[in-house]
Amino acid sequence: MHTALLQSSGRPGDVAHNLRVLDDAARAAAANGAGLLAAPEMFLTGYAIGDDVPKLAEPADGDSADAIAEIATRHGLAVAYGYPERDGETVYNSVQLISADGTRLANYRKTHLFGCFERDHFTPGDQPVVQAELAGLRVGLMICYDVEFPENVRAHALAGTDLLLVPTAQMHPFQFVAESLVPVRAFENQMYVAYVNRTGPEGEFEFVGLSTLAGPDGVARARAGRGEELVSADVDPAFLATSRENNPYLRDRRPGLYASLV
């Protein structure tokens, strides 16, 4: 499945504008043969929106979800996007995956909140592994800081995730996560990892870009620079199957030795 990563911060606070950016990216990605487009963490509203988080938060089946479902069906590709999710009085930092026919396939709430801003505005999710079937692949969802916990990604590996989508808001000076950690996570867990970042200054943050689609061999199939960019690469089930056959990490685990981890 050809997979596109939209590296963009859109326009913070302007949902209508960000939907137009997503529409344009979906059009370009589909023209390039992509079956999936992934956008960054909090792409719908912007990340550094402060006390506007509760005002701009929407339910998983809200108006913006309907608009993105229309974008997905019109361009014939699945779309994953980050957004602030409202569930009653509770707000989560979430990512939703919508299929090419407009079906809401999966919704994940960030389980590991980073820094005072996130802890002040969001409630952490409590479901570590969220998956959906897409084009013959088992697609898992995660957000930014979550991928920095090896237990999180290993849980996905043990649950059979083939492609892990990680919308992110990775900021300076932590660019080593995109450059080094993400390819290692893909290799040690034998999966593809799509890490799609924001870019440029936003409030007190400086997002570093460097969006990456890494394969199970630890090699980046696509890597963006520091600016606005749309990159893409193939997620190949046959290559993944061969890699898993040749790499013994998951087979050689000894879970009985790991009780101290929990």
Disulfide bonds with the S-S distance in Angstrom:
none
